[in-house]
């Protein structure tokens, strides 16, 4: 495949309404996650892993609602579908929480990085993992 064809295909993919909404809500989710973690760590002097876990809870709640309704347009609130999506979403996010917690522990505790910088870097990996799991597993089109 020519480079120009690859760039055109990538551009079309990354400018689809779904991807644009995922990016917008992903940025907002990341802002919630980073700000809450930073405030609880720096201002309230929580342990970094506790602050990170609390930030995760708030950001996952926001992400589930926005991903369900706006990104992947899963409008069903039938109990069976809603509960399945919620359980799968939280389970997938628990996987990314493991990556998040391990990354924060490694970068802040072991390598003594600034928590803000570490949180932003770790969130890049988390966003990629979350998109793939949401797209291919949780909100997949049937």
C-alpha positions in Angstrom: 0.0 0.0 0.0 1.3 3.4 -0.9 2.0 5.9 1.9 -0.6 8.3 0.4 -3.3 5.6 0.5 -2.4 4.8 4.1 -2.5 8.4 5.1 -5.9 8.9 3.4 -7.4 5.8 5.1 -6.0 6.8 8.5 -7.4 10.4 8.0 -10.8 9.0 7.1 -10.7 6.7 10.2 -9.6 9.4 12.6 -12.2 11.9 11.4 -15.2 9.7 11.6 -17.9 11.0 14.0 -17.3 8.1 16.3 -13.6 8.7 16.6 -14.0 12.5 17.0 -16.5 11.9 19.8 -14.2 9.3 21.4 -11.3 11.8 21.3 -13.4 14.6 22.8 -14.9 12.5 25.6 -11.5 10.8 26.0 -9.9 14.1 26.6 -12.6 15.2 29.1 -12.3 11.8 30.9 -8.5 12.2 31.0 -8.9 15.8 32.4 -11.2 14.5 35.1 -8.8 11.7 35.9 -5.6 13.8 36.0 -7.1 16.8 37.9 -8.8 14.6 40.5 -5.7 12.5 41.0 -3.5 15.6 41.2 -5.8 17.5 43.6 -6.1 14.5 46.0 -2.4 13.8 45.8 -0.9 17.3 46.1 -3.6 19.2 47.9 -5.2 16.6 50.2 -2.0 14.6 50.6 -3.5 11.2 49.7 -1.2 8.3 48.8 -0.6 8.4 45.0 -2.3 5.0 44.5 -5.4 6.0 46.6 -5.7 9.3 44.7 -5.3 7.5 41.4 -8.0 4.9 42.3 -10.5 7.6 43.4 -9.8 9.5 40.2 -10.4 6.3 38.2 -13.8 5.7 39.8 -15.0 9.2 38.8 -13.6 9.1 35.3 -14.9 5.6 34.6 -18.5 6.7 35.6 -18.2 9.7 33.2 -16.6 7.6 30.5 -19.3 4.8 30.6 -22.1 7.3 30.2 -20.5 9.3 27.4 -19.2 6.2 25.6 -22.6 4.4 25.8 -24.7 7.3 24.7 -22.6 9.4 22.4 -19.6 7.6 21.1 -20.9 4.1 20.4 -24.6 5.1 20.5 -25.8 2.1 22.5 -29.1 3.6 23.5 -30.7 0.5 25.0 -31.5 0.6 28.7 -33.0 -2.9 28.8 -31.7 -4.4 32.0 -29.9 -7.3 30.3 -28.0 -5.1 27.8 -27.3 -2.3 30.2 -25.9 -4.6 32.9 -23.8 -6.5 30.4 -22.3 -3.3 29.0 -21.7 -1.9 32.5 -20.0 -5.1 33.7 -17.9 -5.4 30.6 -17.0 -1.7 30.7 -15.9 -1.8 34.3 -14.0 -5.1 33.8 -12.1 -3.6 30.9 -11.4 -0.5 32.9 -10.1 -2.6 35.7 -7.5 -4.0 33.3 -6.5 -0.4 32.3 -6.6 0.5 36.0 -3.9 -2.1 36.6 -1.8 -0.5 33.9 -2.5 2.9 35.4 -1.7 1.9 39.0 1.5 0.1 37.9 2.6 3.0 35.7 2.0 5.5 38.5 3.7 3.4 41.1 6.7 2.9 38.8 7.0 6.5 37.6 6.2 8.4 40.8 7.4 6.0 43.6 10.3 4.3 41.9 11.6 6.9 39.4 10.4 9.9 41.4 8.7 11.6 38.5 6.3 14.5 38.9 2.8 13.0 39.4 1.2 15.3 36.8 3.7 14.3 34.1 3.4 10.6 35.0 -0.4 10.7 35.0 -0.5 12.3 31.6 2.0 9.8 30.1 0.3 6.7 31.6 -3.1 8.0 30.3 -1.9 7.7 26.7 -1.5 3.9 27.1 -4.8 3.7 29.1 -6.8 5.6 26.4 -5.5 3.2 23.7 -6.4 0.1 25.7 -9.8 1.5 26.6 -10.7 2.3 23.0 -9.8 -1.1 21.7 -11.7 -2.9 24.4 -14.8 -0.6 24.0 -14.8 -0.8 20.2 -14.1 -4.5 19.8 -15.7 -6.0 23.0 -18.1 -3.9 25.0 -20.1 -1.8 22.5 -19.5 -3.9 19.4 -22.2 -3.8 16.7 -24.1 -7.0 16.5 
